[in-house]
Amino acid sequence: MLIKKADKGEQVVTETKELFAEIQQSSKQTARQIEQTANATQQLAEKGEEVKVSTEDVQTISIEITNSSQELAQMAEELGALTEKFEV
């Protein structure tokens, strides 16, 4: 009877060690996945910042194009006014 209990205790200890080994392995895998997720999140944040900067650059260029177009239209009006003064 005592030997059966000792054998049972040894079996429980062995199974517990195996379970703890599985838990440890799962914990390591989870930690790796968390790290990968954190890295991916950081990369997304960086890409988001790049998109924001690019959008701001496009907005600045659009404003410059608008201003240049307005200046060109004004110059065209002035040129038109000057050409009306010429007589052939």
Chimera marker file (.cmm) of the C-alpha trace (Angstrom):
<marker_set name="trace">
<marker id="1" x="0.000" y="0.000" z="0.000" r="1" g="1" b="0" radius="0.5"/>
<marker id="2" x="2.800" y="2.374" z="0.921" r="1" g="1" b="0" radius="0.5"/>
<marker id="3" x="4.617" y="1.516" z="-2.296" r="1" g="1" b="0" radius="0.5"/>
<marker id="4" x="1.462" y="2.256" z="-4.318" r="1" g="1" b="0" radius="0.5"/>
<marker id="5" x="1.173" y="5.671" z="-2.668" r="1" g="1" b="0" radius="0.5"/>
<marker id="6" x="4.853" y="6.362" z="-3.315" r="1" g="1" b="0" radius="0.5"/>
<marker id="7" x="4.448" y="5.296" z="-6.949" r="1" g="1" b="0" radius="0.5"/>
<marker id="8" x="1.341" y="7.474" z="-7.248" r="1" g="1" b="0" radius="0.5"/>
<marker id="9" x="3.208" y="10.396" z="-5.677" r="1" g="1" b="0" radius="0.5"/>
<marker id="10" x="6.092" y="9.907" z="-8.089" r="1" g="1" b="0" radius="0.5"/>
<marker id="11" x="3.662" y="9.813" z="-11.005" r="1" g="1" b="0" radius="0.5"/>
<marker id="12" x="2.008" y="13.031" z="-9.817" r="1" g="1" b="0" radius="0.5"/>
<marker id="13" x="5.410" y="14.712" z="-9.484" r="1" g="1" b="0" radius="0.5"/>
<marker id="14" x="6.423" y="13.565" z="-12.982" r="1" g="1" b="0" radius="0.5"/>
<marker id="15" x="3.148" y="14.776" z="-14.513" r="1" g="1" b="0" radius="0.5"/>
<marker id="16" x="3.445" y="18.066" z="-12.649" r="1" g="1" b="0" radius="0.5"/>
<marker id="17" x="6.986" y="18.580" z="-13.976" r="1" g="1" b="0" radius="0.5"/>
<marker id="18" x="5.752" y="17.883" z="-17.496" r="1" g="1" b="0" radius="0.5"/>
<marker id="19" x="2.881" y="20.325" z="-17.076" r="1" g="1" b="0" radius="0.5"/>
<marker id="20" x="5.202" y="23.010" z="-15.720" r="1" g="1" b="0" radius="0.5"/>
<marker id="21" x="7.526" y="22.435" z="-18.690" r="1" g="1" b="0" radius="0.5"/>
<marker id="22" x="4.558" y="22.918" z="-21.049" r="1" g="1" b="0" radius="0.5"/>
<marker id="23" x="3.494" y="26.050" z="-19.164" r="1" g="1" b="0" radius="0.5"/>
<marker id="24" x="7.035" y="27.401" z="-19.375" r="1" g="1" b="0" radius="0.5"/>
<marker id="25" x="7.174" y="26.700" z="-23.119" r="1" g="1" b="0" radius="0.5"/>
<marker id="26" x="3.780" y="28.339" z="-23.645" r="1" g="1" b="0" radius="0.5"/>
<marker id="27" x="4.877" y="31.356" z="-21.618" r="1" g="1" b="0" radius="0.5"/>
<marker id="28" x="8.004" y="31.749" z="-23.741" r="1" g="1" b="0" radius="0.5"/>
<marker id="29" x="5.958" y="31.468" z="-26.923" r="1" g="1" b="0" radius="0.5"/>
<marker id="30" x="3.455" y="34.014" z="-25.625" r="1" g="1" b="0" radius="0.5"/>
<marker id="31" x="6.290" y="36.394" z="-24.726" r="1" g="1" b="0" radius="0.5"/>
<marker id="32" x="7.695" y="36.076" z="-28.273" r="1" g="1" b="0" radius="0.5"/>
<marker id="33" x="4.276" y="36.763" z="-29.762" r="1" g="1" b="0" radius="0.5"/>
<marker id="34" x="3.808" y="39.796" z="-27.520" r="1" g="1" b="0" radius="0.5"/>
<marker id="35" x="7.206" y="41.103" z="-28.598" r="1" g="1" b="0" radius="0.5"/>
<marker id="36" x="6.328" y="40.567" z="-32.272" r="1" g="1" b="0" radius="0.5"/>
<marker id="37" x="3.028" y="42.365" z="-31.761" r="1" g="1" b="0" radius="0.5"/>
<marker id="38" x="4.793" y="45.256" z="-30.043" r="1" g="1" b="0" radius="0.5"/>
<marker id="39" x="7.289" y="45.489" z="-32.905" r="1" g="1" b="0" radius="0.5"/>
<marker id="40" x="4.507" y="45.421" z="-35.495" r="1" g="1" b="0" radius="0.5"/>
<marker id="41" x="2.619" y="48.108" z="-33.583" r="1" g="1" b="0" radius="0.5"/>
<marker id="42" x="5.742" y="50.273" z="-33.491" r="1" g="1" b="0" radius="0.5"/>
<marker id="43" x="6.238" y="49.821" z="-37.232" r="1" g="1" b="0" radius="0.5"/>
<marker id="44" x="2.616" y="50.772" z="-37.875" r="1" g="1" b="0" radius="0.5"/>
<marker id="45" x="3.039" y="53.879" z="-35.746" r="1" g="1" b="0" radius="0.5"/>
<marker id="46" x="6.155" y="54.827" z="-37.701" r="1" g="1" b="0" radius="0.5"/>
<marker id="47" x="4.382" y="54.248" z="-41.027" r="1" g="1" b="0" radius="0.5"/>
<marker id="48" x="1.441" y="56.288" z="-39.766" r="1" g="1" b="0" radius="0.5"/>
<marker id="49" x="3.809" y="59.144" z="-38.969" r="1" g="1" b="0" radius="0.5"/>
<marker id="50" x="5.346" y="58.847" z="-42.449" r="1" g="1" b="0" radius="0.5"/>
<marker id="51" x="1.870" y="59.018" z="-44.006" r="1" g="1" b="0" radius="0.5"/>
<marker id="52" x="1.054" y="62.085" z="-41.893" r="1" g="1" b="0" radius="0.5"/>
<marker id="53" x="4.254" y="63.833" z="-42.973" r="1" g="1" b="0" radius="0.5"/>
<marker id="54" x="3.620" y="62.919" z="-46.623" r="1" g="1" b="0" radius="0.5"/>
<marker id="55" x="0.067" y="64.236" z="-46.380" r="1" g="1" b="0" radius="0.5"/>
<marker id="56" x="1.344" y="67.495" z="-44.912" r="1" g="1" b="0" radius="0.5"/>
<marker id="57" x="3.903" y="67.725" z="-47.737" r="1" g="1" b="0" radius="0.5"/>
<marker id="58" x="1.166" y="67.200" z="-50.331" r="1" g="1" b="0" radius="0.5"/>
<marker id="59" x="-0.946" y="69.878" z="-48.644" r="1" g="1" b="0" radius="0.5"/>
<marker id="60" x="1.989" y="72.325" z="-48.702" r="1" g="1" b="0" radius="0.5"/>
<marker id="61" x="2.647" y="71.591" z="-52.376" r="1" g="1" b="0" radius="0.5"/>
<marker id="62" x="-1.056" y="72.035" z="-53.171" r="1" g="1" b="0" radius="0.5"/>
<marker id="63" x="-1.058" y="75.440" z="-51.486" r="1" g="1" b="0" radius="0.5"/>
<marker id="64" x="2.060" y="76.438" z="-53.431" r="1" g="1" b="0" radius="0.5"/>
<marker id="65" x="0.466" y="75.296" z="-56.697" r="1" g="1" b="0" radius="0.5"/>
<marker id="66" x="-2.705" y="77.245" z="-55.884" r="1" g="1" b="0" radius="0.5"/>
<marker id="67" x="-0.693" y="80.384" z="-55.123" r="1" g="1" b="0" radius="0.5"/>
<marker id="68" x="1.367" y="79.964" z="-58.302" r="1" g="1" b="0" radius="0.5"/>
<marker id="69" x="-1.797" y="79.475" z="-60.362" r="1" g="1" b="0" radius="0.5"/>
<marker id="70" x="-3.292" y="82.640" z="-58.901" r="1" g="1" b="0" radius="0.5"/>
<marker id="71" x="-0.094" y="84.565" z="-59.656" r="1" g="1" b="0" radius="0.5"/>
<marker id="72" x="-0.079" y="83.194" z="-63.196" r="1" g="1" b="0" radius="0.5"/>
<marker id="73" x="-3.724" y="84.210" z="-63.682" r="1" g="1" b="0" radius="0.5"/>
<marker id="74" x="-2.927" y="87.712" z="-62.433" r="1" g="1" b="0" radius="0.5"/>
<marker id="75" x="0.073" y="87.951" z="-64.782" r="1" g="1" b="0" radius="0.5"/>
<marker id="76" x="-2.107" y="86.776" z="-67.672" r="1" g="1" b="0" radius="0.5"/>
<marker id="77" x="-4.622" y="89.521" z="-66.877" r="1" g="1" b="0" radius="0.5"/>
<marker id="78" x="-1.850" y="92.116" z="-66.746" r="1" g="1" b="0" radius="0.5"/>
<marker id="79" x="-0.411" y="90.838" z="-70.018" r="1" g="1" b="0" radius="0.5"/>
<marker id="80" x="-3.872" y="90.964" z="-71.582" r="1" g="1" b="0" radius="0.5"/>
<marker id="81" x="-4.269" y="94.565" z="-70.415" r="1" g="1" b="0" radius="0.5"/>
<marker id="82" x="-0.868" y="95.487" z="-71.856" r="1" g="1" b="0" radius="0.5"/>
<marker id="83" x="-1.589" y="93.864" z="-75.227" r="1" g="1" b="0" radius="0.5"/>
<marker id="84" x="-4.826" y="95.837" z="-75.521" r="1" g="1" b="0" radius="0.5"/>
<marker id="85" x="-2.749" y="99.016" z="-75.497" r="1" g="1" b="0" radius="0.5"/>
<marker id="86" x="-0.808" y="97.961" z="-78.584" r="1" g="1" b="0" radius="0.5"/>
<marker id="87" x="-2.058" y="99.152" z="-81.925" r="1" g="1" b="0" radius="0.5"/>
<marker id="88" x="-1.265" y="97.348" z="-85.105" r="1" g="1" b="0" radius="0.5"/>
<link id1="1" id2="2" r="1" g="1" b="0" radius="0.2"/>
<link id1="2" id2="3" r="1" g="1" b="0" radius="0.2"/>
<link id1="3" id2="4" r="1" g="1" b="0" radius="0.2"/>
<link id1="4" id2="5" r="1" g="1" b="0" radius="0.2"/>
<link id1="5" id2="6" r="1" g="1" b="0" radius="0.2"/>
<link id1="6" id2="7" r="1" g="1" b="0" radius="0.2"/>
<link id1="7" id2="8" r="1" g="1" b="0" radius="0.2"/>
<link id1="8" id2="9" r="1" g="1" b="0" radius="0.2"/>
<link id1="9" id2="10" r="1" g="1" b="0" radius="0.2"/>
<link id1="10" id2="11" r="1" g="1" b="0" radius="0.2"/>
<link id1="11" id2="12" r="1" g="1" b="0" radius="0.2"/>
<link id1="12" id2="13" r="1" g="1" b="0" radius="0.2"/>
<link id1="13" id2="14" r="1" g="1" b="0" radius="0.2"/>
<link id1="14" id2="15" r="1" g="1" b="0" radius="0.2"/>
<link id1="15" id2="16" r="1" g="1" b="0" radius="0.2"/>
<link id1="16" id2="17" r="1" g="1" b="0" radius="0.2"/>
<link id1="17" id2="18" r="1" g="1" b="0" radius="0.2"/>
<link id1="18" id2="19" r="1" g="1" b="0" radius="0.2"/>
<link id1="19" id2="20" r="1" g="1" b="0" radius="0.2"/>
<link id1="20" id2="21" r="1" g="1" b="0" radius="0.2"/>
<link id1="21" id2="22" r="1" g="1" b="0" radius="0.2"/>
<link id1="22" id2="23" r="1" g="1" b="0" radius="0.2"/>
<link id1="23" id2="24" r="1" g="1" b="0" radius="0.2"/>
<link id1="24" id2="25" r="1" g="1" b="0" radius="0.2"/>
<link id1="25" id2="26" r="1" g="1" b="0" radius="0.2"/>
<link id1="26" id2="27" r="1" g="1" b="0" radius="0.2"/>
<link id1="27" id2="28" r="1" g="1" b="0" radius="0.2"/>
<link id1="28" id2="29" r="1" g="1" b="0" radius="0.2"/>
<link id1="29" id2="30" r="1" g="1" b="0" radius="0.2"/>
<link id1="30" id2="31" r="1" g="1" b="0" radius="0.2"/>
<link id1="31" id2="32" r="1" g="1" b="0" radius="0.2"/>
<link id1="32" id2="33" r="1" g="1" b="0" radius="0.2"/>
<link id1="33" id2="34" r="1" g="1" b="0" radius="0.2"/>
<link id1="34" id2="35" r="1" g="1" b="0" radius="0.2"/>
<link id1="35" id2="36" r="1" g="1" b="0" radius="0.2"/>
<link id1="36" id2="37" r="1" g="1" b="0" radius="0.2"/>
<link id1="37" id2="38" r="1" g="1" b="0" radius="0.2"/>
<link id1="38" id2="39" r="1" g="1" b="0" radius="0.2"/>
<link id1="39" id2="40" r="1" g="1" b="0" radius="0.2"/>
<link id1="40" id2="41" r="1" g="1" b="0" radius="0.2"/>
<link id1="41" id2="42" r="1" g="1" b="0" radius="0.2"/>
<link id1="42" id2="43" r="1" g="1" b="0" radius="0.2"/>
<link id1="43" id2="44" r="1" g="1" b="0" radius="0.2"/>
<link id1="44" id2="45" r="1" g="1" b="0" radius="0.2"/>
<link id1="45" id2="46" r="1" g="1" b="0" radius="0.2"/>
<link id1="46" id2="47" r="1" g="1" b="0" radius="0.2"/>
<link id1="47" id2="48" r="1" g="1" b="0" radius="0.2"/>
<link id1="48" id2="49" r="1" g="1" b="0" radius="0.2"/>
<link id1="49" id2="50" r="1" g="1" b="0" radius="0.2"/>
<link id1="50" id2="51" r="1" g="1" b="0" radius="0.2"/>
<link id1="51" id2="52" r="1" g="1" b="0" radius="0.2"/>
<link id1="52" id2="53" r="1" g="1" b="0" radius="0.2"/>
<link id1="53" id2="54" r="1" g="1" b="0" radius="0.2"/>
<link id1="54" id2="55" r="1" g="1" b="0" radius="0.2"/>
<link id1="55" id2="56" r="1" g="1" b="0" radius="0.2"/>
<link id1="56" id2="57" r="1" g="1" b="0" radius="0.2"/>
<link id1="57" id2="58" r="1" g="1" b="0" radius="0.2"/>
<link id1="58" id2="59" r="1" g="1" b="0" radius="0.2"/>
<link id1="59" id2="60" r="1" g="1" b="0" radius="0.2"/>
<link id1="60" id2="61" r="1" g="1" b="0" radius="0.2"/>
<link id1="61" id2="62" r="1" g="1" b="0" radius="0.2"/>
<link id1="62" id2="63" r="1" g="1" b="0" radius="0.2"/>
<link id1="63" id2="64" r="1" g="1" b="0" radius="0.2"/>
<link id1="64" id2="65" r="1" g="1" b="0" radius="0.2"/>
<link id1="65" id2="66" r="1" g="1" b="0" radius="0.2"/>
<link id1="66" id2="67" r="1" g="1" b="0" radius="0.2"/>
<link id1="67" id2="68" r="1" g="1" b="0" radius="0.2"/>
<link id1="68" id2="69" r="1" g="1" b="0" radius="0.2"/>
<link id1="69" id2="70" r="1" g="1" b="0" radius="0.2"/>
<link id1="70" id2="71" r="1" g="1" b="0" radius="0.2"/>
<link id1="71" id2="72" r="1" g="1" b="0" radius="0.2"/>
<link id1="72" id2="73" r="1" g="1" b="0" radius="0.2"/>
<link id1="73" id2="74" r="1" g="1" b="0" radius="0.2"/>
<link id1="74" id2="75" r="1" g="1" b="0" radius="0.2"/>
<link id1="75" id2="76" r="1" g="1" b="0" radius="0.2"/>
<link id1="76" id2="77" r="1" g="1" b="0" radius="0.2"/>
<link id1="77" id2="78" r="1" g="1" b="0" radius="0.2"/>
<link id1="78" id2="79" r="1" g="1" b="0" radius="0.2"/>
<link id1="79" id2="80" r="1" g="1" b="0" radius="0.2"/>
<link id1="80" id2="81" r="1" g="1" b="0" radius="0.2"/>
<link id1="81" id2="82" r="1" g="1" b="0" radius="0.2"/>
<link id1="82" id2="83" r="1" g="1" b="0" radius="0.2"/>
<link id1="83" id2="84" r="1" g="1" b="0" radius="0.2"/>
<link id1="84" id2="85" r="1" g="1" b="0" radius="0.2"/>
<link id1="85" id2="86" r="1" g="1" b="0" radius="0.2"/>
<link id1="86" id2="87" r="1" g="1" b="0" radius="0.2"/>
<link id1="87" id2="88" r="1" g="1" b="0" radius="0.2"/>
</marker_set>
